Amino acid sequence: MVWKWEQGRLEYFQFDELRKVAKFGVVNDLRQATRSDLETAVGLPFLPDDKAYRPWRNYGRLFQIAMIATPHGPREAKLTPIGKLLAEEGRVTTDEYLHFLAQATTQPSPALSDWDHTKPLRYPLLFALRFILARAAKHEPRTNITDIINSYCENGFRGDEEQDAFLRILNVDAGAPPGPAGARQSSESIKVLAQLSYLTATKSEVTVSLTASDAANLFEDLKPVRGPTRSNGAEEIDRRAELFLSANAKVEADYPRTILSSISEAGFNDAFKEGRRVRRTHVSIERNHMIRDMFFKQNPGHACDLCGMNTRQSYPWTDRLLEIHHLLPLCSGARTSKDGTLLEDLVANCPSCHRAIHRYYDKWLVQKNRIDFADAREAKIVYYEAKREHWTAVGHAGEIGNAQRT
């Protein structure tokens, strides 16, 4: 049996959008929020267009699946401990949030109508992530999404089995696929996980960019969130959300063999240590070789987005000197859609400009006494401010062009 998810709402499960919802929920009751207020705060449509039809009726289940808010009483909603942390800049990274979501999401789900706290729990997202990591530990970084879903349905795993047990089922024919509706729900939940900094997705596959040893170690770190379950679904979500910090403390997210260079070598100032955990996520995305390969396949040019230098002309003996730069907040992963990892939040920089941009970020954040950017819009504004300053400094203020985009 496949697991249930909020079908057709993948864009609402993007990490940056959930952060916006959480920030809105700090000062507004999400259950009483109007469509216009929520759309203004988040920038996504909350349908239907009916003043008498508050968004919670259609999206409350999504907020509960995401573990950011739960209903309290007949008319009120409150942020969970996770929701409160998401609302604070730099407190939670994409990897931390999604690792926990995988460890805490169960079948049956306390966010859905079939919740029954007496039933044995399975952990479908944890199964999916550990299935992917187990394959990567065997030097098989690509995993077909349908294979994950079929194996979950066929093998009856909970998700907490030992690595040897997973290895025995990795390449076993899992039988007939589930029906299209169930498969779509499960597939979209895996696309949500694909925002993790070390994953990339296409319409049908997920790829891990970690070394085999880092994948094996991460597999062992990821464990189900347990404890005495509560009969009330909202109370159970709140109980699990309370365990967020303790669960994440047990997960090693440095990926030490994959990210070979330190944060300072990537261009960040080592003196500003408070944000290193957040910046590590950013560096991990930019070092994700699959994202790099996908980006340059779609964007085969050789010009640096910041300085405009054609690296192929300047260094004809090189094949690909450019590096990718991620324009979202430092804590954020790459966005995903039903077709896989999105690439529009990336640009290509020459190594010197890429390092300089990281230094610019470091200086800007220190001056603002901040750990991270507020949202995608602010992160992109700061990038184009740096681009504008560069062109002004080199005497080509009239050639800024794209630097004026926000």
Number of C-alpha atoms within 10 A of each C-alpha: 13 21 21 19 21 20 15 11 16 18 16 21 24 21 26 24 18 21 24 18 26 26 21 19 23 15 8 17 18 27 22 14 17 18 20 15 13 21 16 11 14 19 13 12 14 20 14 12 12 11 10 9 13 22 24 20 11 13 18 19 20 20 24 22 22 22 25 26 30 26 21 12 7 7 10 12 21 19 26 23 20 23 24 18 20 25 22 15 19 23 16 19 25 24 22 22 21 19 23 26 22 25 26 24 24 25 21 20 24 24 24 18 10 11 17 18 17 9 9 10 17 21 24 29 26 26 24 23 22 27 24 26 29 26 22 24 23 15 15 14 20 18 20 15 22 18 21 23 24 19 23 24 19 16 10 10 16 17 25 19 13 11 16 9 12 20 15 9 15 18 11 10 11 18 11 10 16 16 10 9 12 17 18 20 19 25 23 25 23 23 29 24 28 27 27 25 27 25 25 28 28 19 15 15 20 22 22 27 22 27 18 21 17 20 27 19 17 22 23 17 16 22 22 22 19 12 10 8 16 16 13 13 22 20 17 21 26 21 18 23 22 14 17 21 15 10 21 18 11 11 18 15 18 14 18 14 13 18 18 10 12 13 19 16 11 20 19 25 18 14 10 14 13 12 20 19 19 24 25 23 25 26 22 21 27 23 23 20 18 18 25 20 12 15 18 19 10 10 12 9 14 21 18 22 20 23 16 13 14 17 20 16 11 10 11 10 10 11 10 15 17 25 20 24 25 22 22 23 25 28 28 29 28 28 24 24 20 21 13 20 23 19 18 11 13 18 19 23 25 24 15 13 20 22 19 18 22 19 17 19 22 22 15 16 16 14 9 10 9 15 23 25 22 19 18 17 13 16 20 20 16 19 22 22 16 19 22 21 14 19 19 14 10 9 10 11 13 9 12 18 12 12 21 11 11 14
